Amino acid sequence: MPLDWNDLQYFVTLVERQTLSAAAETLGVQHSTVARRVAQLESSLGLLLFDRIGKRYLLTKDGRRIHAHAQELAKDIHSLQRMARGAGEMQARVVVSAPPLVLRNLLNAEQLAAFARQQPHIRLVLQAEARLSDLHACQADIALRLVRPTQNDLVIRRLRVLRFGFYASPSHLRRPRQDWRFVLIPASGHQGRWARQIIGQQAPALECNDFLLIKQCLMEDMGVGLLPDFFVTPSDDLKPVAVREQTPEVLEEQLYLVMHEDVRRSPAVRAVADFLAQALAEVPVGSLSSPVTQPA
């Protein structure tokens, strides 16, 4: 049976997501389609690529070998697609992936409206998502991230520092320290792990991955919680908290703008990158048109 190159995309996605349902969600198809495509690839190659363990698909020895080659082929195909899309496009579609708190609080409608007037040929797509979009798989053209990627073929620009600290209502702070309760984001992220190092062995009263809901809980006197400083306004009536030290503990995180080496050549993507750099930086920044990867 001849090899269908599209089957490789299903194969690579299933390796990354490990279950049929997760891969299907990423690809926007039914899970039965993913299973059929992977089975078709195995038949074409005459190899067993996965061990099926429950709902999880784990690579066999042959699967690991094929996956290494499939990843490189997928990158080449996506690079070709990106170059074709960027050549002579009349109305360019530029997809930006960013954490919800960044889009919700650091960008505003006035900035977006001004950009739309200046660049009417660009259709900007903003995706608020906590997960890291895969730039190699064309899930986004530009990503705003709090974690610095390590891939060598990505162009990275530091935009600004985001500061996180503990806050609580004045009424909660009047309680004895031993009666404080904590509202935190999950420990799967860097901010969540840092917060648990500060509070020690005490278990949070509530875990939530939405900073807006955490702030609302703090305003209802539910406890002491971790928030980015730009998320707190005077009208919220929340006070900075020193959990262990004499002064409030502060975690500083870098916000990075990331794009693939190939997409940078698109004038539309460069225009969006320049706009985001200017809109999100603490101080004015230069153009991202230069092909030099910015150091950390």
DAUR-V350800 format. One record per backbone hydrogen bond with DSSP energy under -1.0 kcal/mol. NH is the residue of the N-H (numbers start at 0). CO is the residue of the C=O. If there is no record, write none. Layout:
# DAUR-V350800
nh & co
NH & CO
NH & CO
This chain:
# DAUR-V350800
nh & co
6 & 3
9 & 5
10 & 6
11 & 7
12 & 8
13 & 9
14 & 10
15 & 11
16 & 12
17 & 13
22 & 18
23 & 19
24 & 20
25 & 21
26 & 22
27 & 23
28 & 23
33 & 29
34 & 30
35 & 31
36 & 32
37 & 33
38 & 34
39 & 35
40 & 36
41 & 37
42 & 38
43 & 39
44 & 40
45 & 41
46 & 41
50 & 57
52 & 55
55 & 52
56 & 17
57 & 50
59 & 48
63 & 59
64 & 60
65 & 61
66 & 62
67 & 63
68 & 64
69 & 65
70 & 66
71 & 67
72 & 68
73 & 69
74 & 70
75 & 71
76 & 72
77 & 73
78 & 74
79 & 75
80 & 76
81 & 77
82 & 78
83 & 79
84 & 80
85 & 81
91 & 120
93 & 122
95 & 124
96 & 141
97 & 126
101 & 98
102 & 98
103 & 99
104 & 100
105 & 101
111 & 107
112 & 108
113 & 109
114 & 110
115 & 111
116 & 112
117 & 113
118 & 114
121 & 118
122 & 91
124 & 93
126 & 95
128 & 97
137 & 134
138 & 133
140 & 94
141 & 94
142 & 257
143 & 96
144 & 255
154 & 258
156 & 256
158 & 254
161 & 252
163 & 250
164 & 226
166 & 224
167 & 238
172 & 168
174 & 171
178 & 175
179 & 176
182 & 223
183 & 205
192 & 188
193 & 189
194 & 190
195 & 191
196 & 192
197 & 193
198 & 194
199 & 195
204 & 181
205 & 181
207 & 183
213 & 209
214 & 210
215 & 211
216 & 212
217 & 213
218 & 214
220 & 217
221 & 216
223 & 180
224 & 166
225 & 182
226 & 164
228 & 162
230 & 227
231 & 228
235 & 232
236 & 233
238 & 167
240 & 165
250 & 163
252 & 161
254 & 159
255 & 144
256 & 156
257 & 142
258 & 154
260 & 152
263 & 259
264 & 261
265 & 262
269 & 265
270 & 266
271 & 267
272 & 268
273 & 269
274 & 270
275 & 271
276 & 272
277 & 273
278 & 274
279 & 275
280 & 276
293 & 155
